[in-house]
Amino acid sequence: MIDWKNISLKDLAGYLSEELRKEGIDLME
């Protein structure tokens, strides 16, 4: 679970890219 109050943008981007990669989408091409 993410602590939304204390998450950094870098952590958020990493989390979102991981979630998208699970769905077959890669933002970091």
C-alpha positions in Angstrom: 0.0 0.0 0.0 1.3 3.5 -0.9 1.5 6.2 1.8 0.1 8.9 -0.5 1.1 11.7 2.0 4.8 10.8 1.9 5.4 9.4 -1.6 7.9 11.2 -3.8 7.3 11.8 -7.5 10.1 9.4 -8.3 8.5 6.7 -6.2 5.1 7.4 -7.7 6.5 7.2 -11.3 8.3 3.9 -10.4 5.1 2.5 -8.9 3.0 3.5 -11.9 5.5 2.2 -14.4 5.6 -1.2 -12.6 1.8 -1.4 -12.7 1.6 -0.5 -16.3 4.3 -3.0 -17.2 2.1 -5.7 -15.6 -0.5 -4.6 -18.0 1.9 -4.9 -21.0 2.5 -1.1 -21.3 6.1 0.2 -20.9 6.5 3.9 -20.4 10.3 3.7 -20.3 10.9 2.8 -24.0 
